[in-house]
Amino acid sequence: QRPFGGTKVHFSGGVFNNVFEPQFARERFASVGGAMNSCFRASEFEPPNHQFMTLNISVTALGTTTKVEVAGGAAYSPPRLAACISKTLHRLIWGPTTNGQPGTFMLFLAARTADNP
């Protein structure tokens, strides 16, 4: 079977729109790394290719996740993977936003296959 994504996800950056500082977002994302890796392991062989994805995440001023979307939708992520990511990130309390306001930011993720290190 050909893999369409890797089994270990990496935070590769983002656009934070003054919602969070990049290092803070990286640390908070790392706190759910095991659960995120489980999501990717479960969908390794499901198309489409999902080695790289962008997440659009909305949070309240206190950092409660209110919305998680995979940019491009089903064209960039198997539905089961998108649902697992959303469930995992909805459980994460990011902490108060930098600007004290609700906001939306983007996370860039990479989960490369063994043949694309």
Beta strands, then each sheet from edge to edge (+ up, - down):
strand 1: 10-15
strand 2: 52-59
strand 3: 65-70
strand 4: 103-110
sheet 1: 1+ 4- 2+ 3-
end
